[in-house]
């Protein structure tokens, strides 16, 4: 897996870590928060899908840290402690979005297990204190500074393996 110079991401659901590799060399490692309901591929399950994926689209280049996205578009809001207190239950998607597409038909692509149709993202979160523990609705949450850093190190087509 991964040739010299080829970047890839590995997300480990057990350790709640996202690791970026170039070939076999580790470039970066970040704490993440995956689904509170665990691993699973079914649409509507609120679980994080496993298997091989790729970055299908990258959204939010140049947006200020804390930019709020809805439907993959900036809302014009920036998440602040006040907006977070006003809507604590909101599933905040902040700063950057790496939209994932499954590569395994029947497991995470097509039908009711399609990761892209489920809108599975790697994205920023205001709930940075929860990183390292499962707490999302299926996506992979990252710290905002971390997701900006990762965004600048990858491109569409980079392989993402989710294990655990």
C-alpha positions in Angstrom: 0.0 0.0 0.0 1.4 3.4 -0.9 4.4 3.9 -3.1 7.3 6.3 -2.6 5.9 9.8 -2.6 2.2 8.6 -2.5 0.3 10.1 0.4 -2.4 8.1 2.2 -4.5 8.5 5.3 -5.3 5.8 7.9 -8.0 6.4 10.5 -8.1 4.0 13.4 -11.5 3.8 15.1 -10.0 2.1 18.2 -7.3 4.6 18.9 -9.3 7.6 17.5 -6.2 8.7 15.5 -5.8 9.9 11.9 -2.3 9.3 10.5 -1.0 10.7 7.3 1.7 8.7 5.5 3.9 9.3 2.5 4.9 5.9 1.3 5.7 4.1 4.6 6.9 7.2 6.4 4.6 8.9 8.9 4.1 12.6 8.1 1.5 13.6 10.7 -0.8 12.2 13.4 -3.9 13.8 14.8 -6.6 12.9 17.4 -10.0 12.6 15.9 -13.5 11.8 17.0 -15.5 9.3 15.0 -19.1 8.1 15.5 -20.5 7.8 19.0 -22.5 4.8 17.7 -19.4 3.0 16.5 -18.5 1.5 13.1 -21.1 0.7 10.4 -21.8 1.4 6.8 -25.7 1.6 6.6 -27.3 4.8 5.5 -29.0 6.4 8.5 -26.9 4.5 11.1 -24.9 7.5 12.3 -21.9 5.2 12.3 -18.5 5.7 10.7 -18.0 3.5 7.6 -14.9 1.3 7.4 -12.8 0.2 4.4 -11.0 2.0 1.6 -12.1 5.5 0.6 -10.6 8.4 -1.3 -10.9 12.1 -0.9 -13.5 13.0 -3.5 -13.7 16.7 -2.9 -12.0 19.4 -0.7 -14.2 22.3 0.4 -13.3 25.5 2.3 -9.8 26.4 1.0 -8.9 29.8 2.5 -12.0 30.0 4.7 -11.4 31.5 8.2 -11.0 29.0 11.0 -14.4 28.3 12.5 -16.3 29.0 9.3 -19.7 27.1 9.5 -20.7 24.9 6.6 -24.2 23.6 5.8 -24.8 21.5 2.7 -21.1 21.9 2.0 -21.5 25.7 1.6 -20.3 28.4 4.0 -23.3 29.8 5.9 -21.7 33.2 6.6 -21.3 32.3 10.3 -18.2 31.7 12.2 -18.6 29.5 15.2 -17.8 31.3 18.5 -18.3 30.3 22.1 -21.6 32.3 22.0 -23.0 30.6 18.9 -21.9 27.2 20.3 -23.7 27.9 23.6 -26.8 29.0 21.7 -27.0 25.7 19.7 -25.1 23.1 21.7 -26.8 20.1 20.0 -26.1 21.3 16.5 -23.8 19.0 14.4 -21.2 21.7 13.6 -19.2 21.3 10.4 -16.4 23.8 10.5 -13.3 25.2 8.8 -12.6 22.6 6.1 -14.4 19.5 4.6 -12.7 16.5 3.0 -15.6 14.6 1.4 -15.0 10.8 1.2 -16.1 8.4 -1.5 -16.1 4.7 -0.8 -14.0 2.5 -3.1 -15.5 -0.9 -2.1 -18.8 -1.7 -4.0 -21.3 -3.3 -1.6 -19.3 -2.3 1.5 -19.0 1.5 1.3 -20.0 2.4 -2.2 -23.4 2.2 -4.0 -26.8 1.4 -2.6 -27.6 2.0 1.1 -23.9 1.8 2.2 -22.5 4.6 0.0 -20.2 6.8 2.1 -20.4 9.7 -0.4 -24.2 9.7 -0.5 -24.1 9.5 3.4 -22.0 12.7 3.3 -19.1 11.2 5.3 -16.5 14.0 5.8 -13.3 14.7 7.6 -14.1 18.2 9.1 -13.4 20.6 11.8 -15.4 20.7 15.1 -15.9 23.1 18.0 -15.9 20.1 20.3 -12.1 19.8 20.4 -12.2 18.6 24.1 -14.0 15.4 22.8 -11.2 14.5 20.3 -9.8 11.1 21.1 -13.3 9.8 22.0 -16.1 8.7 19.7 -18.7 11.5 19.6 -19.7 12.3 16.0 -22.8 11.4 14.0 -20.7 9.3 11.6 -18.1 11.8 10.2 -14.5 12.1 11.3 -14.1 15.3 13.4 -10.8 17.0 13.8 -9.4 20.0 15.6 -9.7 23.1 13.4 -6.0 23.9 13.2 -5.3 20.2 12.5 -7.9 20.0 9.7 -6.4 23.1 8.1 -2.9 21.5 8.3 -4.2 18.2 6.8 -6.1 20.0 4.1 -2.9 21.6 2.9 -1.1 18.3 2.8 -3.5 16.3 0.7 -5.5 16.5 -2.6 -8.5 14.8 -4.2 -7.8 11.1 -4.9 -5.7 10.5 -1.7 -6.6 7.1 -0.3 -8.3 7.0 3.1 -8.4 3.7 4.9 -10.8 3.5 7.9 -10.0 0.5 10.2 -11.3 -0.7 13.6 
